Amino acid sequence: MMKHYKSPEFLGPRFGDKIFMSLLSMSLYWGIGDKSDVQSMQSTAAVLFFFCALCGYGAAAFVPSLTLERALFFREQADGCYIGVTYYIAKFIEEAVLCTFTSTFFSIIVFFAMNLQGNFGIFAATYFATSMVGIVLAYAVAAVAPTMEAANALLPTYVTTCMYFGGLFIVFDKIPIGWEWYSWTSFLRYAWGALMLNQFKDQETGKLKVFFDSDGQSMTILEFYNMDEGIMDSVGACLGILAGLCVIFGTLGALGVTYVSHVKR
């Protein structure tokens, strides 16, 4: 852990993308968060979804952390130095500590530069939780994929499918019945839901009925995206499920590290 924290090659991808994307978002969406016109509200909803998706795609930077150490891990595990779960937990703590700083840095810049509404703590906590889901997802893929190339192909493919069912490109009510189950497994659904509720629920912009359904009935932005009832109407529920998915992906990663062997001989 201390070795990695002194390595520019390790820190660069983790801080670099946060710095670049926060500054880019700040320049594009300056002060848009409290505007009440439809275009600004739609743009705010889209960029919040984009923040969540970045946590998935950006997780590709964490794949080499396992794959490049695979030979060393197999040798030390064979020597009885530690078991797979111990190694995995150490890697998780290593990334979690660093993610605390990078996610807080990103959240401070975009939240205040964009004049986002709601509670900053909820925004930062949601972004941190989504980032951690991306990290453990990358670890799970890296643990089972035979090569780094395979892992880098599998990870964005899965994240893309989660984007389809995250609620922005097709609203939840319009998802075909046979695919509804998959939508409930998408981590982007709950991450975006928590950010949307924090941004619009109990806010003046969230009370404006400027969207319309297929019958021409006016509705708020949360009603339009089906975030006005059930689980999707609760920030706590969305964050709880997000934490649960983090545990599930983390468990799969730990099992993969422990039981999936890529030893050639």
Secondary structure, DSSP 8 states (H G I E B T S, - for coil): -HHHHT-HHHHHHHHHHHHHHHHHHHHHSTT-TT--SHHHHHHHHHHHHHHHHHHHHGGGGGHHHHHTTHHHHHHHHHTTS--HHHHHHHHHHHHHHHHHHHHHHHHHHHHHHTT--S-HHHHHHHHHHHHHHHHHHHHHHHHHSSSHHHHHHHHHHHHHHHHHTSSSSS-GGGS-GGGHHHHTT-HHHHHHHHHHHHHHTTSHHHH---EE-TT--EE-HHHHTT-SSGGGG-HHHHHHHHHHHHHHHHHHHHHHHHH------
